[in-house]
Amino acid sequence: MSGTLTLVGVGPGDPELLTLKAVRAISAADIVVFPQKPNEPPLALSIAEQHIHANALRLPVDLPMKVEREPAQLAYDQIAGVIAKHLANGKTVAYLCEGDPLFYGSAMYLIERMPDAKIQIIPGITSLTATASVVGRPLAARNETLKILPAPLPSEKLAMELNNTQSAAIIKVGRHFDRVRDVLKITGHAQNAMIVERATQGEQKITPLLEFASNERPYFSTILCYKGDETWGK
């Protein structure tokens, strides 16, 4: 394949958080590929849209939101095949990835499917660091541990991990919110926890965890919680 595939981290939502390197790669691409979820505008595209060349071909990837992995795996198989054809024709392809391509990013699934392709990776600002910045609170200090925990983990596993760390960021919250909040109360992390929805975006919302209404479900959110000795966490 004579073309190049660039996996571009476009950051958490604010277009001004795109790196200079990301802007250059997006602007130079012949083909721009971006994931989109059912009934949602594609966030990665909205972040990068102003930098896409007018003549560039835009290719959406429909990612099914299902617990079963097979539908999403099939989607990655299909788009990898489409990208490979463009690379074989010498085209430059940019795949837009929310946050960072290698931090829970969908772009990572293309790497294993395209072992013969020339692939470049441009890191982006993650939702984790974006959340900390809008809250204005460090993620951890000195010799403290920081854990990144996906909310779908079983409650017993979450509790075990939380009981062995001072600071934690819980991602992929969504429908797991009530259960996760109950676990945080048990482990003692709930008191100082903050939940941030759509960090750096226009609809950003910051709420202390214990003040979040029980009948609401936070969307596109991260929970930062702390149970260490530093005064900033109080």
Number of C-alpha atoms within 10 A of each C-alpha: 15 13 20 21 28 22 29 30 28 33 28 27 25 17 18 12 17 21 17 9 14 24 16 12 22 27 19 16 23 20 23 27 21 23 20 17 14 10 6 7 11 17 19 24 23 13 21 24 15 13 17 22 16 11 9 16 14 17 15 16 18 16 17 17 11 9 8 9 10 11 14 18 13 13 14 20 15 12 18 17 14 12 25 21 14 19 20 13 11 14 19 21 27 28 29 29 29 27 26 25 25 18 18 15 16 20 24 16 15 20 15 10 15 16 9 10 18 14 16 13 18 18 21 23 20 21 24 21 14 22 28 19 14 14 15 10 12 16 22 18 14 6 6 13 14 18 16 15 18 16 21 18 12 11 16 10 12 19 18 12 15 26 15 13 16 21 23 23 23 20 19 17 23 17 14 16 22 15 14 23 20 13 19 20 14 13 17 15 23 22 16 16 24 23 24 25 19 21 26 21 13 9 8 15 16 18 16 16 21 15 9 16 11 10 6 11 15 20 15 15 24 27 30 27 26 26 20 17 11 14 6 13 18 11
